[in-house]
Every structure is written in C-alpha cells, then in structure tokens.
Amino acid sequence: MQVNVEEISPVQKKINIEIPAERVNEEIEKAYSVIQKKAKLQGFRPGKAPMNLIKRTYSDAMRDDVMRRLYEQTLYKALNDHKIEPIDPPTIESDIIEQGVPFKYSALVEVMPQILLQDYNGLVVSKEKYVAKPESIDGELARMQENMAQLIPADSDCAIENGHSVSVDYSFSVDGFPEESSVAEDAVVEVGANRLIPGFEEQLIGLKAGETKEFTLLLPEGYRNSGAAGKEGLFKVTVKEIKRKELPELDDEFAQQFGDYDTIADLRAKMVEYHEKHETERIESELKERIIKALIEKNPLDVPESMVKRQLDYMLENLKNRLKSQQMSLDMMGLDEAGFKVRFRDDAADKVRGGLLLMALVEKENIAVSDEDLNERYEKIAAGNPDMLTRIKEYYAANHNAKNAIISEIKEDKAISVLIGSAVITEVDASELKTA
C-alpha cells in the first residue's frame, strides 16, 4: 500500500492511498464468495448459483462491500501511521473497484491547527469608563410610572392626542382584494404606540368621541398579503370612547408597591445600585471580548470549517430560542437561516479562534480548577438559593459531561483573567469606543 499526505492548509490534509491490484483481486474474490453462499437466484438452490452468474448479477454489491472493507482496513491505519487526528468524518473520493487494477482513493480530513501561542502578555486594549447616569434612573422610574398608569375616561369634548387609548369601530377594504375586507367593533388603539399600519394612528389625532372619518393609506411593503402591498386601503373609523392615562405620583406610596422600600429615596438608591452593577458587568464582559480579539490579532489562526459550522448552528439556535421567548422570529428581523449564516460567519470563526487560543493558554499556563472554584461557580448559579445550590451540586455530581463543560468554562475564565492581568488597559469614554 502506498500512502501520500498532502497539506492543503494548516487545518486540512489530503491522504492519497493506492492499494495494489493483487490485494484488490483477493478482496473481490472474497466478496463474491460470501455473496455466492447467500445469493438466491431463480432456478438455483442457495449457494449453488455459478460464479459467472453471481459476478454478472452482484457486481455493484461486490464493489460496495470491497470499497467499504478497503477503507476500513487502510484509511485509519494510514491516519494512525502519520499521526493525523481528524476532527470530523473524512470526505472520500475514489476510483471504481476493478479486477486486476490498483485501487486509488483520497480522503480529505480536517485537523486541529497547531497553535504556537505567543505575544499574549501586555495586550493593549481599551475599556469603557463607568459613568453614573441619573437620567437612566429617571427614565426607568418613568417607565415604571407608565406601567402603573390608570386609564380614565376623557372629557366629552376632548380631542384625541398621542398617549390616548381609544375605542373605535372600523371597516377596512382594498379594491380588488375582497379577502382583505374586515370590520371590527370596540377595537382599542393606543395612539402614538405605532403598532398599526403606518399612518393609521396619526389619522385619529384631533377626532372626538362620536365622530367618524374616512381615509386611505398605502399598505406597506411586507404587508401580510404581498399582492396588496403598495395598494390603497380604505378605512372608515368611528370613535366611541377616549381614555387618558393618569400617572401615579412618584412618592413613598408608589415605592412601597415594588418591594421592601419605605420611601421613594430607598427605591431610587436600590435602582442606582442595580444599574451600577449591571453596567459594570456589561463593561467587564465587553472588555473580555476586546482582550480575546486582541489575542486573535496577535496570533492569527486558520480554523476548521466544520468547527465554524457547528458554532454557527449553536449561535443560530440560541438566537431562535431568544426570539421565541420574546414571541418573535427570524423573519421579523428580516433574516432567514442562510442569511444569518452568511452574515455571522466571521463572528463564528472568531469565536472558534478565541476558544482554541484560550485552550492553548490554559495548557501553557497549567491552569487547573479546584473544588473551591467549582463550589464558587455553583453558588453563583444558585444565586443565594440554598435549595437550588443542593440540586445544582447533585446534578453536576451525577452528570460527567456537564461537569466537564463547567470546568472548561472556569478554565477559560481563568485564562481571560491571565490576559487581563498582564494587559495594558486604557479607560475611555463610551463615545470613543463607538467611533473607534
């Protein structure tokens, strides 16, 4: 057997194998012999059909069997002899098995790249400077106030404004599209929320209870009936009732509805604390992303396409689950699966690069995970719930793969801490990062 290995790229190798004709002949005869013993041909008892008839009838089955056995007997031996460890099943191209002819085939395999980690100390990165933003707290309090608002019937002579909740009867039709015709009674519209066809809510502004208005609007691109998109829709709307929002006072009584707070000052102080914690965690998370990006720039790395595809699949599934929890979909974001994979392919490749480089750093720095490290992670997941902590410990004790996954996460976190510990970090305003 002759074996030749070509290096297509740092992560792809092609193994070319040629098997002598004599061995091919032996395997062919063995295959036909096995087939003959089992073959059921009309006019012959099992195992008694002549070999020339077996060869004419079962040549395709013979080829499949011989090729399969030759792959099994030669490919993995060749990989082992040349110390090649594929990370995915090989892609095989071959000649057709023929009597008296050497059998040639090639196997394209992806392998892990060789990582010679260097220049990971003293990485230069920017970090967003934390700045307290009282206006963020004011905005959040305003949203809470809005959510606690009550709807109060407006005065009889009140005209509709943005922010009003309006009860209407309406009819709708599109010329040439009878299936689009519809009527509704007591439909509630929050004017200014922009949840309906563009322009509809604006047409209600200025109307009073009891008034009727007819108007036309162009149906937007992306309308549910694509044939009607761009056509004029005719609306007839009668206003039945107008309600205005009455906001609660931002006082101590308001604060007491949200937990163990005596005063509005207590609530505001807790919100400031939460906002600072949330923003600090976000800033640290973004710093970690930048430090990994800096590591990749210092250590360029080809990555196997199969690993990139798996990362893309993982990212796509995560996104779909997040959107589903928000009652949204890829379509609503103007994406499909193919478009997502094209758009985020480079991001997925960088995530794979970052993961491989961090693994190399773990080995280089001999980073280990202690029982104390594991207990700290379990406590973090349990978030102060003793019952949950017990269940978490039992789960990871009983699930070897899950425990290995969390150990890998802790090792990565420690590797990132090594990078940050030696990095040259400059704190800058958020606006500088956005323009960088």
Secondary structure, DSSP 8 states (H G I E B T S, - for coil): -EEEEEEEETTEEEEEEEE-HHHHHHHHHHHHHHHHHH---TTS-TT-S-HHHHHHHSHHHHHHHHHHHHHHHHHHHHHHHTT--BSS--EEEE----TTS-EEEEEEEEB---------TT-EEEEE-----HHHHHHHHHHHHHHT-EEEE--TT-B--TT-EEEEEEEEEETT-GGG-EEEEEEEEETTS--SSTTHHHHHTT-BTT-EEEEEEE--TT-SSTTTTTSEEEEEEEEEEEEEEE---SSHHHHHTTSS-SSHHHHHHHHHHHHHHHHHHHHHHHHHHHHHHHHHHHS-----HHHHHHHHHHHHHHHHHHHHHTT--TGGGT--HHHHHHHTHHHHHHHHHHHHHHHHHHHHTT----HHHHHHHHHHHHTT-HHHHHHHHHHHHH-HHHHHHHHHHHHHHHHHHHHHHHSEEEEE-HHHHHH-
